[in-house]
């Protein structure tokens, strides 16, 4: 086998392995606010 054939075969093998790899979903968790806004007491309505 020539060097270019081996390189092409290796490239195809890597592409096949990458295509068959399981996909990992990213989970984004939003942080809970540290303080909450004060409740309206009706004093300044």
C-alpha distance matrix in Angstrom:
0.0 3.8 6.6 8.3 6.3 6.7 10.1 11.0 10.4 12.4 15.0 15.5 16.0 18.5 20.3 20.7 22.1 24.4 25.6 26.5 28.3 32.1 34.2 36.9 40.2 42.1 45.8 48.2 51.6 54.4 56.7 60.3 62.9 64.7 68.1 69.4 71.9 75.5 77.2 79.9 83.4 85.3 87.3 86.6 86.4
3.8 0.0 3.8 5.5 5.3 6.4 8.8 10.1 10.8 12.4 14.4 15.6 16.6 18.6 20.2 21.2 22.7 24.6 25.9 27.3 28.9 32.7 34.5 37.1 40.3 42.0 45.7 47.9 51.3 54.0 56.3 59.9 62.3 64.1 67.5 68.9 71.2 74.8 76.6 79.3 82.7 84.6 86.5 85.6 85.5
6.6 3.8 0.0 3.8 5.4 5.1 6.1 8.6 9.9 10.5 12.2 14.2 15.2 16.5 18.3 19.9 21.1 22.5 24.3 25.9 27.1 30.9 32.4 34.9 38.0 39.4 43.1 45.2 48.6 51.2 53.4 57.0 59.3 61.1 64.4 65.9 68.2 71.9 73.8 76.4 79.9 81.8 83.6 82.7 82.7
8.3 5.5 3.8 0.0 3.8 5.4 5.0 6.1 8.5 9.8 10.4 12.3 14.1 15.3 16.4 18.2 19.9 21.0 22.4 24.4 25.9 29.6 30.9 33.5 36.4 37.9 41.7 43.7 47.2 49.6 52.0 55.7 57.9 59.8 63.1 64.4 66.6 70.3 72.1 74.6 78.1 79.9 81.8 80.8 80.7
6.3 5.3 5.4 3.8 0.0 3.8 5.4 5.1 6.1 8.5 9.8 10.5 12.2 14.3 15.3 16.4 18.3 20.0 21.0 22.6 24.4 28.2 29.8 32.6 35.6 37.5 41.2 43.5 47.0 49.6 52.1 55.7 58.1 60.2 63.4 64.6 66.9 70.6 72.2 74.8 78.3 80.1 82.1 81.2 81.0
6.7 6.4 5.1 5.4 3.8 0.0 3.8 5.4 5.1 6.1 8.5 9.9 10.4 12.3 14.2 15.2 16.4 18.3 19.9 21.1 22.6 26.4 28.2 30.8 34.0 35.8 39.4 41.8 45.2 47.9 50.2 53.8 56.3 58.2 61.5 62.9 65.3 68.9 70.7 73.4 76.8 78.8 80.7 80.0 79.9
10.1 8.8 6.1 5.0 5.4 3.8 0.0 3.8 5.4 5.1 6.1 8.6 9.8 10.6 12.3 14.2 15.4 16.5 18.3 20.1 21.3 25.0 26.4 28.9 31.9 33.4 37.1 39.2 42.7 45.3 47.6 51.2 53.6 55.4 58.8 60.1 62.4 66.1 67.9 70.6 74.0 75.9 77.8 76.9 76.9
11.0 10.1 8.6 6.1 5.1 5.4 3.8 0.0 3.8 5.4 5.1 6.2 8.6 9.9 10.5 12.2 14.3 15.3 16.4 18.4 20.1 23.9 25.1 28.0 30.8 32.6 36.4 38.5 42.1 44.7 47.2 50.8 53.2 55.3 58.5 59.6 61.9 65.6 67.2 69.8 73.3 75.0 77.1 76.2 75.9
10.4 10.8 9.9 8.5 6.1 5.1 5.4 3.8 0.0 3.8 5.4 5.1 6.1 8.7 9.9 10.5 12.3 14.2 15.3 16.6 18.5 22.2 24.0 26.9 30.0 32.1 35.8 38.2 41.7 44.5 47.0 50.5 53.1 55.2 58.5 59.6 62.0 65.6 67.2 69.9 73.3 75.2 77.3 76.6 76.3
12.4 12.4 10.5 9.8 8.5 6.1 5.1 5.4 3.8 0.0 3.8 5.5 5.0 6.2 8.6 9.8 10.6 12.3 14.2 15.5 16.6 20.4 22.2 24.7 28.0 29.8 33.4 35.8 39.2 42.0 44.3 47.9 50.5 52.4 55.7 57.0 59.5 63.1 64.8 67.6 71.0 72.9 75.0 74.3 74.2
15.0 14.4 12.2 10.4 9.8 8.5 6.1 5.1 5.4 3.8 0.0 3.8 5.4 5.2 6.2 8.6 10.0 10.6 12.3 14.4 15.6 19.3 20.5 23.1 26.0 27.7 31.5 33.7 37.2 39.8 42.3 45.9 48.3 50.4 53.6 54.8 57.1 60.8 62.4 65.1 68.6 70.4 72.4 71.6 71.4
15.5 15.6 14.2 12.3 10.5 9.9 8.6 6.2 5.1 5.5 3.8 0.0 3.8 5.5 5.1 6.1 8.6 9.8 10.5 12.3 14.3 18.0 19.4 22.5 25.4 27.6 31.2 33.7 37.2 40.0 42.7 46.1 48.7 51.0 54.2 55.1 57.4 61.1 62.5 65.1 68.6 70.4 72.6 71.9 71.5
16.0 16.6 15.2 14.1 12.2 10.4 9.8 8.6 6.1 5.0 5.4 3.8 0.0 3.8 5.5 5.1 6.2 8.6 9.9 10.7 12.4 16.2 18.2 21.1 24.3 26.6 30.1 32.8 36.2 39.2 41.7 45.1 47.9 50.0 53.3 54.3 56.8 60.4 61.9 64.7 68.0 70.0 72.2 71.7 71.4
18.5 18.6 16.5 15.3 14.3 12.3 10.6 9.9 8.7 6.2 5.2 5.5 3.8 0.0 3.8 5.4 5.1 6.1 8.6 10.0 10.7 14.4 16.0 18.5 21.8 23.6 27.3 29.8 33.2 36.0 38.5 42.0 44.6 46.7 50.0 51.2 53.6 57.2 58.8 61.6 65.0 67.0 69.1 68.5 68.3
20.3 20.2 18.3 16.4 15.3 14.2 12.3 10.5 9.9 8.6 6.2 5.1 5.5 3.8 0.0 3.8 5.5 5.1 6.1 8.7 10.1 13.6 14.6 17.6 20.4 22.5 26.2 28.6 32.2 34.9 37.6 41.1 43.7 46.0 49.1 50.1 52.4 56.0 57.5 60.1 63.6 65.4 67.6 66.9 66.6
20.7 21.2 19.9 18.2 16.4 15.2 14.2 12.2 10.5 9.8 8.6 6.1 5.1 5.4 3.8 0.0 3.8 5.4 5.1 6.3 8.7 12.2 14.0 17.3 20.3 22.9 26.4 29.2 32.6 35.6 38.4 41.7 44.5 46.8 50.0 50.8 53.2 56.8 58.1 60.8 64.2 66.1 68.4 67.8 67.4
22.1 22.7 21.1 19.9 18.3 16.4 15.4 14.3 12.3 10.6 10.0 8.6 6.2 5.1 5.5 3.8 0.0 3.8 5.5 5.2 6.2 10.0 12.2 15.1 18.5 20.9 24.4 27.2 30.5 33.7 36.2 39.5 42.4 44.6 47.9 48.9 51.5 55.0 56.3 59.2 62.5 64.6 66.8 66.4 66.2
24.4 24.6 22.5 21.0 20.0 18.3 16.5 15.3 14.2 12.3 10.6 9.8 8.6 6.1 5.1 5.4 3.8 0.0 3.8 5.5 5.3 8.8 9.9 12.7 15.8 18.0 21.6 24.2 27.7 30.6 33.3 36.6 39.4 41.6 44.9 45.8 48.3 51.9 53.3 56.1 59.4 61.4 63.6 63.1 62.9
25.6 25.9 24.3 22.4 21.0 19.9 18.3 16.4 15.3 14.2 12.3 10.5 9.9 8.6 6.1 5.1 5.5 3.8 0.0 3.8 5.6 8.4 9.4 12.9 15.5 18.2 21.7 24.4 27.9 30.9 33.8 37.0 39.8 42.3 45.4 46.0 48.4 51.9 53.1 55.8 59.2 61.0 63.4 62.9 62.4
26.5 27.3 25.9 24.4 22.6 21.1 20.1 18.4 16.6 15.5 14.4 12.3 10.7 10.0 8.7 6.3 5.2 5.5 3.8 0.0 3.8 6.4 8.8 12.3 15.3 18.3 21.5 24.6 27.9 31.1 33.9 37.0 40.1 42.4 45.6 46.2 48.8 52.2 53.3 56.1 59.4 61.4 63.8 63.5 63.0
28.3 28.9 27.1 25.9 24.4 22.6 21.3 20.1 18.5 16.6 15.6 14.3 12.4 10.7 10.1 8.7 6.2 5.3 5.6 3.8 0.0 3.8 6.4 9.2 12.6 15.4 18.6 21.8 24.9 28.2 30.8 33.9 37.0 39.2 42.5 43.3 46.0 49.4 50.7 53.6 56.8 58.9 61.3 61.0 60.7
32.1 32.7 30.9 29.6 28.2 26.4 25.0 23.9 22.2 20.4 19.3 18.0 16.2 14.4 13.6 12.2 10.0 8.8 8.4 6.4 3.8 0.0 3.8 6.4 9.7 12.8 15.7 19.1 22.0 25.4 28.1 31.1 34.3 36.6 39.7 40.4 43.2 46.5 47.6 50.5 53.7 55.9 58.3 58.2 57.8
34.2 34.5 32.4 30.9 29.8 28.2 26.4 25.1 24.0 22.2 20.5 19.4 18.2 16.0 14.6 14.0 12.2 9.9 9.4 8.8 6.4 3.8 0.0 3.8 6.4 9.6 12.7 15.9 19.1 22.3 25.2 28.2 31.3 33.7 36.8 37.4 40.0 43.4 44.5 47.4 50.7 52.7 55.1 54.9 54.5
36.9 37.1 34.9 33.5 32.6 30.8 28.9 28.0 26.9 24.7 23.1 22.5 21.1 18.5 17.6 17.3 15.1 12.7 12.9 12.3 9.2 6.4 3.8 0.0 3.8 6.4 9.4 12.7 15.7 19.1 21.7 24.8 27.9 30.2 33.4 34.2 36.9 40.3 41.5 44.5 47.7 49.8 52.2 52.0 51.8
40.2 40.3 38.0 36.4 35.6 34.0 31.9 30.8 30.0 28.0 26.0 25.4 24.3 21.8 20.4 20.3 18.5 15.8 15.5 15.3 12.6 9.7 6.4 3.8 0.0 3.8 6.4 9.6 12.7 16.0 18.9 21.9 25.0 27.5 30.5 31.0 33.6 37.0 38.1 41.0 44.2 46.3 48.7 48.6 48.2
42.1 42.0 39.4 37.9 37.5 35.8 33.4 32.6 32.1 29.8 27.7 27.6 26.6 23.6 22.5 22.9 20.9 18.0 18.2 18.3 15.4 12.8 9.6 6.4 3.8 0.0 3.8 6.4 9.7 12.8 15.6 18.8 21.8 24.2 27.3 28.0 30.6 34.1 35.4 38.4 41.6 43.8 46.0 45.8 45.6
45.8 45.7 43.1 41.7 41.2 39.4 37.1 36.4 35.8 33.4 31.5 31.2 30.1 27.3 26.2 26.4 24.4 21.6 21.7 21.5 18.6 15.7 12.7 9.4 6.4 3.8 0.0 3.8 6.4 9.8 12.6 15.5 18.7 21.2 24.2 24.8 27.5 30.9 32.1 35.2 38.3 40.6 42.8 42.8 42.7
48.2 47.9 45.2 43.7 43.5 41.8 39.2 38.5 38.2 35.8 33.7 33.7 32.8 29.8 28.6 29.2 27.2 24.2 24.4 24.6 21.8 19.1 15.9 12.7 9.6 6.4 3.8 0.0 3.8 6.5 9.5 12.6 15.5 18.2 21.0 21.7 24.3 27.7 29.2 32.1 35.4 37.6 39.7 39.5 39.5
51.6 51.3 48.6 47.2 47.0 45.2 42.7 42.1 41.7 39.2 37.2 37.2 36.2 33.2 32.2 32.6 30.5 27.7 27.9 27.9 24.9 22.0 19.1 15.7 12.7 9.7 6.4 3.8 0.0 3.8 6.3 9.1 12.3 14.9 17.8 18.5 21.3 24.6 26.1 29.2 32.3 34.7 36.8 36.9 37.0
54.4 54.0 51.2 49.6 49.6 47.9 45.3 44.7 44.5 42.0 39.8 40.0 39.2 36.0 34.9 35.6 33.7 30.6 30.9 31.1 28.2 25.4 22.3 19.1 16.0 12.8 9.8 6.5 3.8 0.0 3.8 6.5 9.1 12.0 14.7 15.2 17.9 21.3 22.9 25.9 29.1 31.4 33.4 33.4 33.6
56.7 56.3 53.4 52.0 52.1 50.2 47.6 47.2 47.0 44.3 42.3 42.7 41.7 38.5 37.6 38.4 36.2 33.3 33.8 33.9 30.8 28.1 25.2 21.7 18.9 15.6 12.6 9.5 6.3 3.8 0.0 3.8 6.3 8.6 11.7 12.9 16.0 19.2 21.2 24.5 27.4 30.1 31.8 31.9 32.5
60.3 59.9 57.0 55.7 55.7 53.8 51.2 50.8 50.5 47.9 45.9 46.1 45.1 42.0 41.1 41.7 39.5 36.6 37.0 37.0 33.9 31.1 28.2 24.8 21.9 18.8 15.5 12.6 9.1 6.5 3.8 0.0 3.8 6.3 8.8 9.7 13.0 16.0 17.8 21.2 24.0 26.8 28.6 29.0 29.6
62.9 62.3 59.3 57.9 58.1 56.3 53.6 53.2 53.1 50.5 48.3 48.7 47.9 44.6 43.7 44.5 42.4 39.4 39.8 40.1 37.0 34.3 31.3 27.9 25.0 21.8 18.7 15.5 12.3 9.1 6.3 3.8 0.0 3.8 5.6 6.7 9.8 13.0 15.3 18.6 21.4 24.2 25.6 25.9 26.7
64.7 64.1 61.1 59.8 60.2 58.2 55.4 55.3 55.2 52.4 50.4 51.0 50.0 46.7 46.0 46.8 44.6 41.6 42.3 42.4 39.2 36.6 33.7 30.2 27.5 24.2 21.2 18.2 14.9 12.0 8.6 6.3 3.8 0.0 3.8 6.8 10.1 12.7 15.5 18.8 21.2 24.3 25.3 25.8 27.2
68.1 67.5 64.4 63.1 63.4 61.5 58.8 58.5 58.5 55.7 53.6 54.2 53.3 50.0 49.1 50.0 47.9 44.9 45.4 45.6 42.5 39.7 36.8 33.4 30.5 27.3 24.2 21.0 17.8 14.7 11.7 8.8 5.6 3.8 0.0 3.8 6.7 9.0 12.0 15.2 17.6 20.6 21.5 22.1 23.5
69.4 68.9 65.9 64.4 64.6 62.9 60.1 59.6 59.6 57.0 54.8 55.1 54.3 51.2 50.1 50.8 48.9 45.8 46.0 46.2 43.3 40.4 37.4 34.2 31.0 28.0 24.8 21.7 18.5 15.2 12.9 9.7 6.7 6.8 3.8 0.0 3.8 6.4 8.8 12.1 14.8 17.6 19.0 19.6 20.6
71.9 71.2 68.2 66.6 66.9 65.3 62.4 61.9 62.0 59.5 57.1 57.4 56.8 53.6 52.4 53.2 51.5 48.3 48.4 48.8 46.0 43.2 40.0 36.9 33.6 30.6 27.5 24.3 21.3 17.9 16.0 13.0 9.8 10.1 6.7 3.8 0.0 3.8 6.4 9.1 12.1 14.6 15.9 16.1 17.1
75.5 74.8 71.9 70.3 70.6 68.9 66.1 65.6 65.6 63.1 60.8 61.1 60.4 57.2 56.0 56.8 55.0 51.9 51.9 52.2 49.4 46.5 43.4 40.3 37.0 34.1 30.9 27.7 24.6 21.3 19.2 16.0 13.0 12.7 9.0 6.4 3.8 0.0 3.8 6.5 8.7 11.7 12.7 13.5 14.9
77.2 76.6 73.8 72.1 72.2 70.7 67.9 67.2 67.2 64.8 62.4 62.5 61.9 58.8 57.5 58.1 56.3 53.3 53.1 53.3 50.7 47.6 44.5 41.5 38.1 35.4 32.1 29.2 26.1 22.9 21.2 17.8 15.3 15.5 12.0 8.8 6.4 3.8 0.0 3.8 6.2 9.1 11.1 12.3 13.0
79.9 79.3 76.4 74.6 74.8 73.4 70.6 69.8 69.9 67.6 65.1 65.1 64.7 61.6 60.1 60.8 59.2 56.1 55.8 56.1 53.6 50.5 47.4 44.5 41.0 38.4 35.2 32.1 29.2 25.9 24.5 21.2 18.6 18.8 15.2 12.1 9.1 6.5 3.8 0.0 3.8 5.6 7.8 8.8 9.2
83.4 82.7 79.9 78.1 78.3 76.8 74.0 73.3 73.3 71.0 68.6 68.6 68.0 65.0 63.6 64.2 62.5 59.4 59.2 59.4 56.8 53.7 50.7 47.7 44.2 41.6 38.3 35.4 32.3 29.1 27.4 24.0 21.4 21.2 17.6 14.8 12.1 8.7 6.2 3.8 0.0 3.8 5.5 8.0 9.0
85.3 84.6 81.8 79.9 80.1 78.8 75.9 75.0 75.2 72.9 70.4 70.4 70.0 67.0 65.4 66.1 64.6 61.4 61.0 61.4 58.9 55.9 52.7 49.8 46.3 43.8 40.6 37.6 34.7 31.4 30.1 26.8 24.2 24.3 20.6 17.6 14.6 11.7 9.1 5.6 3.8 0.0 3.8 5.7 5.5
87.3 86.5 83.6 81.8 82.1 80.7 77.8 77.1 77.3 75.0 72.4 72.6 72.2 69.1 67.6 68.4 66.8 63.6 63.4 63.8 61.3 58.3 55.1 52.2 48.7 46.0 42.8 39.7 36.8 33.4 31.8 28.6 25.6 25.3 21.5 19.0 15.9 12.7 11.1 7.8 5.5 3.8 0.0 3.8 6.0
86.6 85.6 82.7 80.8 81.2 80.0 76.9 76.2 76.6 74.3 71.6 71.9 71.7 68.5 66.9 67.8 66.4 63.1 62.9 63.5 61.0 58.2 54.9 52.0 48.6 45.8 42.8 39.5 36.9 33.4 31.9 29.0 25.9 25.8 22.1 19.6 16.1 13.5 12.3 8.8 8.0 5.7 3.8 0.0 3.8
86.4 85.5 82.7 80.7 81.0 79.9 76.9 75.9 76.3 74.2 71.4 71.5 71.4 68.3 66.6 67.4 66.2 62.9 62.4 63.0 60.7 57.8 54.5 51.8 48.2 45.6 42.7 39.5 37.0 33.6 32.5 29.6 26.7 27.2 23.5 20.6 17.1 14.9 13.0 9.2 9.0 5.5 6.0 3.8 0.0
